C-alpha cells in the first residue's frame, strides 16, 4: 500500500476515535440515556467505537513474549465469545460487533486493533455488506475494505489471518437478497489476494458449506450465524491458521 494512503487512513481513524472520545468524556446523564437508543447511537457513532472503549482503555500492554491475538469481526465474532467463552482469554480478544459492515470495521480498526498492539489479527468480515446493512456496496468494495485493514495491520507489523466469509444462501432479515454467489465471489478475491501476498487464508467456507451452498441446520439456527457446533468446527481451523501465521516472518 502507498505510504501516503496508509498515513491518510491512519489519520482518519485516529481523528474518528479522538472525536468519539471527546463526546463520551463530556457525556451528561441525558446524553447517556440517548445512547441507549440504537438509532441515536447509529447516527452519532456510526462505527460504534464506543462499544469497546472502556475495555480497550483498561487493557494493559502485551507482556514481553506475549502473542496477543485480536479477532476482528461482526456478530459471528461477537456471538462466538458468548457461546464459547472458553475459546477466548486475556491474549485472545474478541472485537466483534453485531451487524457491522466492512466500512464500519475499517473506521474502528485503529481503536480496536492497532492501538491494542496485537501480534496478530484474525479478520472475519463481509456478510453484512452483502446484506446491505449500511446500504448497497459492490463486492469489489467489500474486498477493498478488507484489504485496507490488512495493509494497515501490516504497516504496524501486525500479522494477519484473512478469514473466508461463512456460507449463506439467505438472510432472515433481508429475504429479498440472495447472498450465495457474492459470498463465493468475495471469498475467491480474498483467497487470491492472500495467496499473492503470502498471507494465511482461513477457509471456513469449504469446511461448513452444504449442498445448497449454505450453512447447514446442524451448524446454525438461522443459516447465517453458527451455533455452538458451528463454532466447534471453526475453532481448530482458526487454531491451525493462527499457528501458521505466527510462524511466518510477516
Secondary structure in CASP SS format (residue, H / E / C, confidence):
PFRMAT SS
TARGET T0000
AUTHOR 0000-0000-0000
METHOD secondary structure of the structure
MODEL  1
X C 1.00
X C 1.00
X H 1.00
X H 1.00
X H 1.00
X H 1.00
X H 1.00
X H 1.00
X H 1.00
X H 1.00
X H 1.00
X H 1.00
X H 1.00
X H 1.00
X H 1.00
X H 1.00
X H 1.00
X H 1.00
X H 1.00
X H 1.00
X H 1.00
X H 1.00
X H 1.00
X H 1.00
X H 1.00
X C 1.00
X C 1.00
X C 1.00
X H 1.00
X H 1.00
X H 1.00
X H 1.00
X H 1.00
X H 1.00
X C 1.00
X C 1.00
X C 1.00
X H 1.00
X H 1.00
X H 1.00
X H 1.00
X H 1.00
X H 1.00
X H 1.00
X C 1.00
X C 1.00
X C 1.00
X C 1.00
X H 1.00
X H 1.00
X H 1.00
X H 1.00
X H 1.00
X H 1.00
X H 1.00
X H 1.00
X H 1.00
X H 1.00
X C 1.00
X C 1.00
X C 1.00
X C 1.00
X C 1.00
X C 1.00
X C 1.00
X C 1.00
X C 1.00
X C 1.00
X E 1.00
X E 1.00
X E 1.00
X E 1.00
X E 1.00
X C 1.00
X H 1.00
X H 1.00
X H 1.00
X H 1.00
X H 1.00
X H 1.00
X H 1.00
X H 1.00
X H 1.00
X C 1.00
X H 1.00
X H 1.00
X H 1.00
X C 1.00
X C 1.00
X C 1.00
X C 1.00
X E 1.00
X E 1.00
X E 1.00
X E 1.00
X E 1.00
X C 1.00
X C 1.00
X C 1.00
X C 1.00
X C 1.00
X H 1.00
X H 1.00
X H 1.00
X H 1.00
X H 1.00
X H 1.00
X C 1.00
X H 1.00
X H 1.00
X H 1.00
X H 1.00
X C 1.00
X H 1.00
X H 1.00
X H 1.00
X C 1.00
X C 1.00
X C 1.00
X E 1.00
X E 1.00
X E 1.00
X E 1.00
X E 1.00
X C 1.00
X C 1.00
X H 1.00
X H 1.00
X H 1.00
X H 1.00
X C 1.00
X C 1.00
X C 1.00
X C 1.00
X C 1.00
X C 1.00
X C 1.00
X C 1.00
X H 1.00
X H 1.00
X H 1.00
X H 1.00
X H 1.00
X H 1.00
X H 1.00
X H 1.00
X H 1.00
X H 1.00
X H 1.00
X H 1.00
X H 1.00
X H 1.00
X H 1.00
X H 1.00
X H 1.00
X C 1.00
X C 1.00
X C 1.00
X E 1.00
X E 1.00
X E 1.00
X E 1.00
X E 1.00
X C 1.00
X C 1.00
X C 1.00
X C 1.00
X C 1.00
X C 1.00
X C 1.00
X C 1.00
X C 1.00
X C 1.00
X C 1.00
X C 1.00
X C 1.00
X C 1.00
X C 1.00
X C 1.00
X H 1.00
X H 1.00
X H 1.00
X H 1.00
X H 1.00
X H 1.00
X H 1.00
X H 1.00
X H 1.00
X H 1.00
X H 1.00
X H 1.00
X H 1.00
X H 1.00
X H 1.00
X H 1.00
X H 1.00
X C 1.00
X C 1.00
X C 1.00
X E 1.00
X E 1.00
X E 1.00
X C 1.00
X H 1.00
X H 1.00
X H 1.00
X H 1.00
X H 1.00
X E 1.00
X C 1.00
X C 1.00
X C 1.00
X C 1.00
X C 1.00
X E 1.00
X C 1.00
X C 1.00
X C 1.00
X C 1.00
X E 1.00
X C 1.00
X C 1.00
X C 1.00
X C 1.00
X C 1.00
X E 1.00
X C 1.00
X H 1.00
X H 1.00
X H 1.00
X H 1.00
X H 1.00
X H 1.00
X H 1.00
X H 1.00
X H 1.00
X H 1.00
X H 1.00
X H 1.00
X H 1.00
X H 1.00
X H 1.00
X H 1.00
X H 1.00
X H 1.00
X H 1.00
X H 1.00
X C 1.00
X C 1.00
X C 1.00
END
